[in-house]
Amino acid sequence: MTVTATGSPNTFPDVLIVGAGPCGLSVAARLREQHPSALFTDAEQARYRWIKRHASQASIKQSRTGRTEPGKGLEAGSMRNRKPSILVLDNSGAQWLAKWTRLFDAFEIEHLRSPMFFHPDPQDRDALLAYAHTQGRSDELVEITGCVGKEISKHKRKKRRDKGGEARAEVTIDERDRKDYFTPSSAMFQDFCRHCVERYGLDEEHVIEQGTVQDIKYGAVTIGSADMQVFTVRTERAMYLARTVVLATGGGTPTIPKPFSPDVAHGACHAMNLARRGLPDPSIAAKIRARIPTNVLVVGGGLTSAQVADCLIQRGVTKVWLLMRGQWKIKPFDVNLSWIAKFKNHQQAAFWSSDSDQERLQYVHEARNGGSITPLYSKRLKQHIASGRLSVACNRVVATQHYDCETRSWTITTDPPSLDLPAIDYIYFATGTQADIRSIPCLRSMHKDFPIRDVSGLPCLTDDLMWKSDVPLLVTGKMATLQLGPGAGNLEGARQGAERVAWAIEDVLNREEPGDGDDDQRSESVSQRYVAGIGSMYESLEDDDQS
């Protein structure tokens, strides 16, 4: 593919991020952070910050030429020492976390599900906890029950072992880590994200533009008199060029279970579309105002289904029916505690050591084990059941469905058929999203020009989360599950993915850096690595030996 464009290589961004949600924010913040806590200890961070601060006063002697160039230091012209330019495209708005905020408002979510060390700030693992204390908002933190102080005694373990039970000790969290197992309020988390955006200068004009990406292509583009391998990204409004592209769109296509049609349009709505349609639907809200009895069906067994059911009851729906395909599972997090607590390295090592992508996918299924509800929302649902406003049916699916356009109601039967449902006025699908890389419309050209394998819709990316080693399209979030693990779709997975993406982008942009005197620059880079405490003093002898 050859495209002719006008201008210079500096007229388009180094990195174009598709999606301004938590994954996109994590990537953008990581690209602006020189010393992430995930890589350096406190002592190393202090050393590197001192070197960076005083680099303009340091003199570096070239091992190859013998020249001493004062005042250059670590400010040599590589990508490692300048911030890559960033452009973000999002179809929900021109602000960070626009869709995230609207969904939280629609569901009336007061607190996150995540612990305090799940957040998009790459600088410090405890940044959110520190923000809560420095802002005097510690009272907005709620403890996540069932995590700390629930250790099984040695006596009970021995008793289980003697009875032929599980011999391995269950996951425990030390009392010293109790401070981590609180969850922040939604308002405080959003303020923290705004603080992060301001600190990294991600609130500058034109960093985010609203637009729906329709096509992404990668190939040769003629810019002025030079040919470059870049991405061409087309939206409904404009066309953009970029050196690298990061797909940070979070989940996938909303799942509509059978026997419903995937494009059901009347009398039903998927939970992911509530940001546009509101809760409850205007037709149901009109009946509530007219004091007409209403019956609403919610399909799903995860936390979202519980949040939707609770909101509907709080807003006046007469009776809500919650239909779960599996059992009613109560868990503090969307993955097992063993993937979050102090033994998570054991689980991650086993995941990364898997022999195949199919085996990794099996790890993911076991860790997530379907949808689950937090203890807090489980308590709320039981209160609604006691009041007669809610009925929960587990281990059931919809067998048949029919929508009557005249009465605007559904006739539903279930399997097993023991549940006697009345005429349903509206249906909400809280059935999650299907992560299918081939169902994303804007990637059709990429699949055609650079096809890759997938396992159950999840792409088989490189370890750097790249589409291919020579195609710098990077994917993070839920779509990177086969590389990041079962937590890829949550806030911690967003930060882990951003770390890999940042390293890969740095390597790509370093390879593309033009300039004369590349040998001298490499020699400078070797010296700088040694001064910074990384690399070896013998690294500079490599070129001399070859010459």
N, C-alpha and C positions, 0 to 999 in steps of 0.2 A: 504494500500500500504506500502510495506517495501522495502527500498533500502539500500544497504550496501555501505558505503563510507569510504574512508581512511582519516586519518588526525585527527585534533582536532576541537572543536567548533569554534576556532579562525581563521580557514582557509577559512571561507566564510563570506560575509558581513551581517551586521544587516539589511540593507535596499537595495533592488535591485529595481531600477527605470527603467521602460520600457518607453523610450522616452526622448530625450535630447532637447525638445522644450521649450517654455515658461513655460508650466505646470511642466515639469521635473525640470527645473532650479529653479522655485519657491519653489518646495518641498525640493530640495537639500539645497538651501540657508536657508530656514526656519529651517531645521534640524541642521544647524550650528549656528543659532542665538539663544542666550540664553534669550534675552529680547526684543521680538518683540514689535513694537509700537502699534500693534493691541490689546495688552493685558495690557500694563502698561502706566501710565502717565509719563510725564517728571520727576516729583519728585520721582516716584516709580523706574524708571529706574536708576536714580542717586543713590538711596538707595541700590538697588540690586547690582549695579556695585561696590559700595564701599564694601559691604559685601563680594562679590566674590574676590575682590582684596586683602582684608585683612583677608581672611578666614584662611590662614595658621598661622596667629598670634593669632587667637581667640581661647579661651578655652570654650568647651561645657561640662556642667555638666549633667551627665545622671540622669534623674529623677527617674529611677527605681533602678539602682545600687548605685547611689551616687558617682560614679567615675567621676573624671575630667580628660579629655584627651586633653592636649594642642596640638595645631598645626594641628588638624584634621578639625575642622570647617565644612564648607560646602563641603569639598572635600571627604566626605564619599563615599563609593563605590557603589552608585546607578547610574542608567542610567541617572538620571537628571543632573549629574555632569561630564559626559563624552560625547564626540561627537560620535554618532553612525557611524559605518563604512558604506560607500556608494559605490555602483557600479551602473553604468548607462549603459544600452544597447540601441543602436539606429541604425536603418538600413540605415540612411542617411550619417553617417560619425562618426568620433571619435572626433567631436568638438561640443560644445554647439551651439544650434540654427542653425545647418547646413542646414536643409531643409528650415527653416524660411528665412535664408539669401539668399539662391538660388532663392526662390520664389519672394522675394522682388526685387532682381536683374532682374529676368525675367520680372516682371511687371513694372519695373522702378518706383517703389513707392518711392517718395521723402520724404513723411511725413506719420506718423501713423495716424490712425483714432481716437485713444484713447486720453483722456486728460492727464495732467501731473501726476495725482495721480494713474494712471494705470501702474504698473511696477512690476517686480518680487522681488524687494528688501524688505525683511520683517522688516528691522530695522526702517525705517522712511517713513511715508506716503509721505513726500515732498523730498525724496532722489533724484528723477530725476530732480526736479526743482532746488535743491541745486547744483547738478552736473553741470547743464547748466550754472549757474551763476559762480561757482568756476572755471570752465574751460574756461570762457569767450566766451561761445557759445550761448548766449541769442538770437543772431540774427538768429539762426536756428529754433527758435520757431515761429509757425504760429498760430494766434488766430482762435479759432473755432467759427465761426459766428453763430448768432441765438440763443445763450445761455445766455449771460450776457447783461443786459441793455435792455431787450425786454419785461419788465414787462408791464402788462395791467393796466391802471389807474383805480382807483375806479369808476370814472365817466363812463368809458366804460363797466366795469363789471355791474354797475347798469343798464346801457342801455340795455345790453344783457339780464339781468334778467327780466327787464320789458317787453322785447319782447318775453319772454319764452325761451330764450337760456340757455346755460350752466350756472348754478348758482355758481358752485364751482370755486374758483380761480384757474387759470392755474399755472403750475409750474414756479417759478421764481428763479433766481440765483442772490444773492446779489452782489453788486459792489465789496465788499471786497474779493470775491472769484474769481475775474476776472483772477488772476494769475494762477489759476488752469486750466482754460479753454483755454489752448494753446496745440498744439500738437507738439511733437519733430520731428526732421528730423530722417530719418531711420539710417543715419550714426551715429548720436549722440546716438540714442537709443542702437545701437549695441555696441558702445564704452562703454556706461553705463553698459550694461550687462557684458562685459568683465571685467570692473572694479569690478562689483559685484562678478564675478567668482574668480578673484584674491584675493579679500578681504576675502572670505570664504574658500580659499584654494581648490577650486573645479577645479583648473587647474593642479592638481598633476597627475603624470603618472598613467595610468590604472584606473582613476576614470570613464572615458568613454571608452567603447569598441564598435566597430562596429559589428553589428550582427542582424539578423532578428529572433525574438523570434518565435519559432514554437510550443512550448507546455509549459504549466505551470501546475504542479501538486503539491498537498499539502498532506502530510502524514508523517508517521513514517520513519525516516532514522537512521540507525545504524552508528554512528561515533565513531570509537574506541570501547569502551565498553559501550557507552551510547546511548540510544534511544531518539531521539528528533523529535518534530513535526516541519518540515521545508518545504520550497518550493524547488522543483526541476524544474529549468528553462532550457529548451533546445533550442539552436540555431543551425544553420547549421554548426557551427564551434566547439562548445563546449557545456558543461553542467555545470550549476552553481547551488549552494545551497545558500539559503538565509532565514533568519528568517522571514522577511516580504517582500512583493512585492507591489510596487505602479505602477498602470497602468496609465501612463500620456501621452497617445498617441494623445491627442487633439481631433480631429473630428472623422470621421468614414469612411465608404465606399463612394467613389465618386458616385454621383447620375447621372445616364444617363436616361433622360426622354423618355417615350414612344413617338412614335413607334420605337425608335432606340433600337438596341440590347444592352444589358448591356456590352457585350464584343466586341463592335465595334472596329475594328482594323485599318481600312483604311479610310483616308480622314477626320478624326476627332480626337479630343483629349480633355480630360477633363482638366480644368484649373489647377487642383492639380498636374497634370503630366508635367506641363511646365518646372519644374526644370530639368527634364531629356531631354526633346525634344526641348526646346528653343522656342522662339517666334520671328518671325513667323516660321512655319514648314519649313524645308529645301526645300520641293517641292514648297512652295509659295515664298520663298526667291529666288529660281532659276528663277521663272517667273518674279519677280520684277527686277532682274538683267538683264533679257532679254527684259525688257520693254513690257511685255505681260500684258494686263489688267487682274486684279484679283478681284474676288468677294468672300468675306468671311462672313459667318453667325456666329453670337455670340448668344447663347441661355442663357438667365438668366436676372434677374431683380435687382441684388444686386450690391454692389460696385465692386466686382471682374469683373463682366461683363463690367462695364464702364472702368475699368483699362485695360482690354484686348482690348476693342474696341479702346481706345485712343492709346495704344501701336501699334496696327496694322496700324492705320492711320499714326502715326509718323514714322513708318518704311517702308512706301511706298505702302501699299495695296490700290488699286484703289477705292474700295467701300466696306464698311462694313455695314452689316444689323444686327441690334440688335433687337432680338425678346423677348418680355417680356410677361410672362403669366398673370401678373397683371398690375396695374397702375404704372406709373412713380412716385415713392415716394422719396421725398428729406428729409433726416434726418441727423443730425450731427453724431449720433451714431447708432449702430445696435439694440439698445433697446430704448424704450421711455425715454425721459429726466427725467421722474418721478422716474426711477430706478437708476439714477445717482446723481441727484441734492440733495438738503438738505432734501427733504421729502422722500428719498428712504427708510428710516427705516419704514415708514408707509406701503409702498408696500411690503417690505420684511416680516414684521410682518403678513400681510394678507396672504402672500404666505406660510409662515411656519405654520400658524394656519389653513390651509386648512384641510378639513375632509378626503380627499382621494388624492391619487397620480393622479387620473384623473383630479381632480380640480386644482392641481398644474400645470399639463400640460396645462390646459386651460389658466392659468395665463401667462405661457410662450408664448403661441401662441399670446395672446393679447399684450404682451409687445414687442414682436419682429415684429409681423404683416408682415411677409415676408421680402423679400430683399428690400434694400433702398440704395440710392446714396447720397453721401455728397454734400453740396452746391458747393464745388470747382469742383468736377468732373462733376456735372450737368452743370455748366457753360462751361466746356470744351466740353462736348457733344453737347451743343447748338451751339457752334462755328463750330464744324465739320458738323452739320446739315446745317448751313448757307452756308458753303463752298461746299455742295453737296457731301461730302465724306462719310457721315453717314446717314442712314435712320433707324428710330426707330419705331417699331410697338408694341403698347401696347395691352393688353387683347387678345393676340393671342397665339396659340400653334401650334406645327407641327402636321398636320393631316396625311400626307403620306410622305414617303421618299424612294428614290432609288439611289443607288450608281453605276455608270457605271465605271467598271474597265478599259475600253479602254480609255475613255476620262478623267478618274480620276476626275469626277465631280458628284455633287449631283443634283437630281431633287426633289424639295421640294414644297409641298402645305401646306397651313395653314388653320386653323379654327378659326375665320371666313375666307372665301376664298378670301377676297378682296385684299390681298397683292399679287402682281405679282412679284415673285422672278425670277431672271435669273438663269443660271447654276451656282451652288455654287462650288467653288474650294476647300473650306475647311470649317469645322465646329468646333467651340470651345464651349464646354459646361461649362458655369460658373454657374452651378446649385447647388453648395454646396455639402455637404456630408450628408449621412444618418447615424444618430447615432443609430446603431443597435448592441447591445451587443452580439447578437447571431451570427452575421456575422463575428466576429473577430476569425480567425482560431486558434490562440494560446489559446483560452479559451474553447475549446471543452471539454477537460478533466475536467475543473472546472464545466462546465454545467452538465456533466455526474455525477461527484462525489458529487457536492454541488449545486444542482439546485436552482435558485432564480427566483422570478417573474420579469416581465418587463412590462412597459406600452409604447406601440408604439416603442419598441426597447430600451427604456431607462431603465436601471436596477433599481430595488427598493432596494437600499443599506440601511445600517444603518445610523443613524445620524452622525456617525464618518466616513462615506464614506467607510465602510468596506463591503466586500462581504457578510459576516455573522459575528455575534458577536464572533464566535469561529474560524473564518477563516480570518487571517490578510492579505487578499488581498485587497488593498485599491485602489479606482478609483477616479480620478480627471479629470477636464476638462469638455468637452461637455457631456461626459457620466454620469456626476454627476449632471445633470440639475435638476432632481427631488428633490435633496437635497440643491443645491446652488441657484437655480433660473435661470432666463433667461440669466443672464450674465455669466453663468458657462464657456462658451467657450471663453471668452475674457480675457484680461490680469488681470483685477480685479478679475474675477472668479478664475483664476489660483492662485492668492495670497490667496483668501479666502479658496479655497480648500486645499492649502498647510498648512494653519493654523489648520484645522481639522485633516488633515492627520498626522501632527507632534504630536499633542496631542494623537492621537490613537496609533501611533508607540511607543511613550514614555510609555504609559500604557502597551502595549504588551511586550516590552523589559524589563520593570520593573518586570513584572510577571515572566519572564523567567530567571531573574538574579539568578544564583546559588550562594551558599556560606553558610558557617557555621555562627551560631550566628545570625539568622534572627531576633530574638526578639530584640537583642541589636541594630541591624541595624535599625529596625523599631522605636525603642525608640530614636535613634539618629536622624532619619528622622523627627520625631515629634518635637524634640527640634529645629532642623534646620528650620522647617517651622515657628515656633514661633519667632525665632530670625529674620527671614527674613520678618516678618510682616504679614504672612499669617497663617491661621489656628487659633487655640485657645489654651490657656495655659492649659485648662481642657482636651484637647485631650489626654494628656499623662496619664490621670487617667483611661482610658478605659480598658487597660490590667489589672491594679490593681483591678478594680471592678470585672472583670471576674475571676481573680485568687482567 
